[in-house]
Amino acid sequence: MTKTMRWLSRTALVAVVVGGAACDDATSIESLDDTLLIDAAMVAADATIEEARMWREPFLFGSTPAIRAPGAELHSTAHSGGRRSRSGSLERSRSVVFYDEGGVEQGAYDPLTTDEIHIEHAMSGLIERERFTAQIARERSMIVSGLAGEETTRTWNGSSASSVARSGVLEDGTERSHSMNGAATYTDIVVPIPGTEPSYPLSGTISRSMVATRTNAEGTSTREVTVVITFNGTQYAEATVNGEAIEIDLAAEDGRRPFRRKRGG
């Protein structure tokens, strides 16, 4: 039996695209000297921050609609406003299935007896801003477990696939486009329940693989990028970008650089 999930982040993929926009201003970083690697690190960091926020949000199934026929609900949402001019539309589909500790499917979420939730989430559409447009698509399949009883932590596992194709004009008037196609695997990410401290994931890893392609006046270049993120319960998740060590600031505000050179690295 499926229901829509309103608690799922409504901006997860938008954050990825915004990260791509921010990297126009990131011309150098201490531990990375390849601009495409910087782009990939920015995309990976923004996605990780948004996911970490999503994982620590409370379940709000009490406000979801009545039980619907099996399958995901599809709807489109237009975006406008904000500090930068932007518009466009995103189509999303979400579905969830609840299971008790015996693996028996449940018709509704029960905060005491539901042990696992299987989540399917897809998003696609166009984002338009003053200086760029981006076509985006993302699918995520996740399982959150360890929910039965009075739990203190929850564990997330799953996978996702995404693509971003972005083009625009930089402030100096030059044209630039890039695309990033990637996949991610989420392994044993342990997250405290909402309202507890620390609020950051306690352990677990995300492995992201991306193919980044950039086209500008100098031609086209492509990089294969592997990003591995490890959570440790603090604000700063450890990560490597093609082996280069960085730290992702899970508390970074929108518009600020979300990663830095690893301390002591």
Buried (B, 14 or more C-beta within 10 A) or exposed (E): BBBBBEBBBBBBBBBBBBBBBBBBEBEEBEBBEBBBBBBBBBBBBBBBBBBBBBBBEEBEBEEBEEEBEEEBBEEEEEBEEEEEEBBBEBBBBBBBBBBBEEEEEBEEBBEEBBBBBBBBBBBBBBBBBEEBBBBBBBBBBBBBBBBBEEBEBBBBBBBBBBBBBBBBEEEEEEEBBBBBBBBBBBBEBBBBBEEEEEBBBBBBBBBBBBBBBBBBEEEEBEBEBBBBBBBBEBBBBBBBBBEBBBBBBBBBEBEEBBBBBBEEE
